[in-house]
């Protein structure tokens, strides 16, 4: 699987929560964010793949 590097802006609170969740799961913050995107936007993922072609 290829990855694309992106920059996001989080509030201090969002960063703190993300960092804590990643530590709790033993995962990177990036992996937690990828899981959230996959879980929260499943229908859009198929549409985005089609649009990118």
N, CA and C atoms as a LAMMPS dump frame, in Angstrom:
ITEM: TIMESTEP
0
ITEM: NUMBER OF ATOMS
159
ITEM: BOX BOUNDS ff ff ff
-5.0000000000000000e+02 5.0000000000000000e+02
-5.0000000000000000e+02 5.0000000000000000e+02
-5.0000000000000000e+02 5.0000000000000000e+02
ITEM: ATOMS id mol type element x y z
1 1 1 N 0.842 -1.179 0
2 1 2 C 0 0 0
3 1 3 C 0.883 1.237 0
4 2 1 N 0.605 2.123 -0.923
5 2 2 C 1.35 3.378 -1
6 2 3 C 0.669 4.431 -0.131
7 3 1 N 1.44 5.302 0.433
8 3 2 C 0.91 6.368 1.272
9 3 3 C 1.221 7.713 0.65
10 4 1 N 0.374 8.681 0.955
11 4 2 C 0.564 10.065 0.538
12 4 3 C 0.78 10.881 1.798
13 5 1 N 1.798 11.695 1.817
14 5 2 C 2.077 12.536 2.975
15 5 3 C 1.183 13.764 2.924
16 6 1 N 0.523 14.061 4.038
17 6 2 C -0.345 15.242 4.13
18 6 3 C -0.015 16.009 5.401
19 7 1 N -0.368 17.256 5.405
20 7 2 C -0.22 18.085 6.596
21 7 3 C -1.613 18.475 7.055
22 8 1 N -1.883 18.302 8.343
23 8 2 C -3.17 18.713 8.9
24 8 3 C -2.919 19.648 10.071
25 9 1 N -3.903 20.45 10.366
26 9 2 C -3.807 21.364 11.503
27 9 3 C -4.812 20.91 12.55
28 10 1 N -4.319 20.628 13.747
29 10 2 C -5.151 20.194 14.864
30 10 3 C -5.067 21.222 15.977
31 11 1 N -6.136 21.302 16.754
32 11 2 C -6.051 22.116 17.966
33 11 3 C -5.157 21.381 18.956
34 12 1 N -4.712 22.075 19.978
35 12 2 C -3.902 21.426 21.017
36 12 3 C -4.658 20.254 21.634
37 13 1 N -5.954 20.433 21.848
38 13 2 C -6.774 19.383 22.451
39 13 3 C -6.902 18.176 21.518
40 14 1 N -7.131 18.411 20.239
41 14 2 C -7.217 17.305 19.277
42 14 3 C -5.896 16.543 19.223
43 15 1 N -4.797 17.262 19.235
44 15 2 C -3.486 16.615 19.195
45 15 3 C -3.264 15.776 20.453
46 16 1 N -3.62 16.329 21.592
47 16 2 C -3.468 15.605 22.86
48 16 3 C -4.3 14.324 22.837
49 17 1 N -5.551 14.415 22.387
50 17 2 C -6.427 13.241 22.339
51 17 3 C -5.919 12.201 21.35
52 18 1 N -5.476 12.645 20.183
53 18 2 C -4.952 11.723 19.178
54 18 3 C -3.698 11.02 19.686
55 19 1 N -2.809 11.773 20.276
56 19 2 C -1.568 11.198 20.807
57 19 3 C -1.865 10.173 21.899
58 20 1 N -2.813 10.49 22.785
59 20 2 C -3.185 9.576 23.869
60 20 3 C -3.833 8.307 23.314
61 21 1 N -4.701 8.468 22.316
62 21 2 C -5.359 7.299 21.717
63 21 3 C -4.356 6.404 21.011
64 22 1 N -3.411 7.006 20.315
65 22 2 C -2.373 6.226 19.637
66 22 3 C -1.544 5.45 20.662
67 23 1 N -1.193 6.086 21.75
68 23 2 C -0.41 5.411 22.792
69 23 3 C -1.22 4.273 23.415
70 24 1 N -2.491 4.526 23.657
71 24 2 C -3.358 3.511 24.268
72 24 3 C -3.449 2.274 23.379
73 25 1 N -3.51 2.49 22.062
74 25 2 C -3.622 1.383 21.113
75 25 3 C -2.281 0.79 20.716
76 26 1 N -1.183 1.47 21.061
77 26 2 C 0.137 1.008 20.64
78 26 3 C 0.34 1.198 19.143
79 27 1 N -0.217 2.286 18.613
80 27 2 C -0.152 2.573 17.18
81 27 3 C 0.412 3.971 16.979
82 28 1 N 0.776 4.265 15.739
83 28 2 C 1.181 5.629 15.41
84 28 3 C -0.061 6.502 15.287
85 29 1 N 0.135 7.804 15.394
86 29 2 C -0.982 8.727 15.199
87 29 3 C -1.509 8.601 13.773
88 30 1 N -0.627 8.407 12.811
89 30 2 C -1.05 8.245 11.422
90 30 3 C -1.955 7.025 11.258
91 31 1 N -1.611 5.929 11.89
92 31 2 C -2.426 4.717 11.784
93 31 3 C -3.809 4.932 12.391
94 32 1 N -3.873 5.638 13.505
95 32 2 C -5.168 5.937 14.121
96 32 3 C -5.995 6.798 13.18
97 33 1 N -5.39 7.815 12.592
98 33 2 C -6.117 8.68 11.655
99 33 3 C -6.608 7.897 10.437
100 34 1 N -5.777 7.001 9.903
101 34 2 C -6.214 6.189 8.752
102 34 3 C -7.408 5.322 9.122
103 35 1 N -7.39 4.722 10.322
104 35 2 C -8.523 3.918 10.776
105 35 3 C -9.784 4.767 10.893
106 36 1 N -9.639 5.971 11.442
107 36 2 C -10.795 6.858 11.58
108 36 3 C -11.385 7.225 10.221
109 37 1 N -10.53 7.532 9.266
110 37 2 C -11.004 7.878 7.924
111 37 3 C -11.717 6.678 7.305
112 38 1 N -11.123 5.496 7.407
113 38 2 C -11.742 4.292 6.839
114 38 3 C -13.096 4.008 7.479
115 39 1 N -13.189 4.197 8.782
116 39 2 C -14.43 3.891 9.493
117 39 3 C -15.498 4.955 9.269
118 40 1 N -15.112 6.206 9.248
119 40 2 C -16.092 7.298 9.187
120 40 3 C -16.519 7.672 7.775
121 41 1 N -15.75 7.284 6.775
122 41 2 C -16.086 7.673 5.402
123 41 3 C -16.073 6.482 4.446
124 42 1 N -16.679 5.36 4.801
125 42 2 C -16.592 4.178 3.928
126 42 3 C -17.267 4.362 2.579
127 43 1 N -18.434 4.976 2.537
128 43 2 C -19.145 5.146 1.27
129 43 3 C -18.397 6.095 0.348
130 44 1 N -17.823 7.103 0.907
131 44 2 C -17.097 8.093 0.114
132 44 3 C -15.807 7.524 -0.462
133 45 1 N -15.232 6.508 0.18
134 45 2 C -13.986 5.921 -0.284
135 45 3 C -14.165 5.354 -1.692
136 46 1 N -15.27 4.657 -1.952
137 46 2 C -15.525 4.11 -3.281
138 46 3 C -15.716 5.215 -4.305
139 47 1 N -16.435 6.271 -3.932
140 47 2 C -16.643 7.401 -4.828
141 47 3 C -15.329 8.102 -5.158
142 48 1 N -14.466 8.257 -4.157
143 48 2 C -13.176 8.935 -4.366
144 48 3 C -12.281 8.12 -5.297
145 49 1 N -12.296 6.81 -5.151
146 49 2 C -11.475 5.956 -6.024
147 49 3 C -11.931 6.08 -7.476
148 50 1 N -13.242 6.13 -7.666
149 50 2 C -13.781 6.274 -9.014
150 50 3 C -13.424 7.636 -9.587
151 51 1 N -13.548 8.689 -8.796
152 51 2 C -13.261 10.048 -9.258
153 51 3 C -11.792 10.24 -9.588
154 52 1 N -10.91 9.523 -8.911
155 52 2 C -9.472 9.685 -9.12
156 52 3 C -8.998 9.069 -10.437
157 53 1 N -9.804 8.236 -11.014
158 53 2 C -9.399 7.556 -12.263
159 53 3 C -9.457 8.434 -13.456
